Amino acid sequence: MVFPAPPRSLDPDELLEAYPWPDEGRWVRAMMVTTLDGAAAGPDGLSGSISSTVDGDVFDSVRRLADAVLVGAGTLRAEEYGPMRAADADADRRERAGQAPAPQLVVVSGSLDLPWSLPVWAGSTLTPLVLTGPSPDPEALETAHEHATVLTLPDLEVATVLDALGARGLRRIVCEGGPSLLEAVVAADLLDEADITVSPVFAGTAKTPRTGGLDQVARFTLVHLLTAESFLMARYVRPSAA
Ligand SMILES: NC(=O)c1ccc[n+]([C@@H]2O[C@H](COP(=O)([O-])OP(=O)(O)OC[C@H]3O[C@@H](n4cnc5c(N)ncnc54)[C@H](OP(=O)(O)O)[C@@H]3O)[C@@H](O)[C@H]2O)c1
């Protein structure tokens, strides 16, 4: 059963309405794709090879009105993150909501071993933010300052990270992974929403990072299930928000 009935198409503005942000307060949503055998990356170690146009449409819609796109360093090291630029189509909506013209990339990294040649650093509308721990390597820190705004935090616990973002007015947060960071967000009980695409492929899990695991399950409630091209795009929220 598809619940509720799928839309006629995955129109970008309908998708915006299907993935709303609350008017106030912090909201942390995960945006991830998984295969039928639970892989987070294809045999090439990338998520693009298990994704599709429709998954990409949802991914883009979720980003459009976000304040921050939060990723772990592992994701940035693996994926070719392109610049995050302001889009004319979103200018009015973002201005009315008191938002900056574009989402800000936020990378959490203890090592500061990041791919500095990616166009996301210099090409994004807002300079990306890198959050690091209390005693970063001085040389790596110097390099990071050349490309990003760097915040040195007392620790990289998820609560500390989210508080640092809140202090900068970043409250609509889409966490695009990877699995290690997402697991930490869930373990800290700070995930409000899980936007999970099920890709209709088996890929094997050899290239999917092994994570530490959770002590107990974290249950979510289904809000909608969209389908196109054999992909399932599910929106789950924490039960208290359903
Ligand atoms: N299927 C999907 O939707 C999807 C989405 C994203 C990524 N991926 C795939 O997942 C892989 C990368 O995922 P990953 O799990 O290895 O890496 P990740 O979660 O993106 O990043 C882990 C890194 O983040 C930093 N970090 C800082 N604070 C952290 C915290 N509190 N908890 C966890 N990490 C913290 C550390 O960086 P330092 O090492 O610098 O200290 C850590 O090594 C790639 O293969 C990528 O293609 C798939």
The ligand as an ORCA input file, in Angstrom:
! r2SCAN-3c Opt
* xyz 0 1
  N      23.595      6.934      1.241
  C      23.681      8.209      1.555
  O      22.692      8.927      1.521
  C      25.022      8.762      1.959
  C      25.085     10.046      2.497
  C      26.321     10.532      2.875
  C      27.459      9.758      2.735
  N      27.352      8.526      2.212
  C      28.537      7.686      2.069
  O      28.989      7.402      3.369
  C      30.427      7.373      3.382
  C      30.923      8.368      4.390
  O      30.303      8.141      5.624
  P      31.109      7.956      6.975
  O      30.154      7.388      7.967
  O      32.376      7.242      6.686
  O      31.519      9.432      7.344
  P      30.734     10.714      7.902
  O      29.681     10.356      8.881
  O      30.369     11.588      6.759
  O      31.939     11.449      8.634
  C      32.560     10.885      9.764
  C      33.606     11.879     10.203
  O      32.973     13.040     10.695
  C      33.784     13.612     11.715
  N      33.018     13.749     12.946
  C      33.113     14.798     13.775
  N      32.282     14.691     14.773
  C      31.625     13.554     14.626
  C      30.634     12.907     15.400
  N      30.150     13.453     16.529
  N      30.183     11.729     14.979
  C      30.639     11.182     13.836
  N      31.569     11.763     13.055
  C      32.083     12.944     13.458
  C      35.008     12.731     11.851
  O      35.915     13.349     10.949
  P      37.482     13.393     11.076
  O      37.906     12.035     10.639
  O      37.910     14.481     10.163
  O      37.816     13.688     12.491
  C      34.521     11.401     11.318
  O      35.575     10.619     10.820
  C      30.857      7.643      1.975
  O      31.064      6.415      1.325
  C      29.684      8.351      1.368
  O      29.632      8.158     -0.001
  C      26.158      8.002      1.838
*
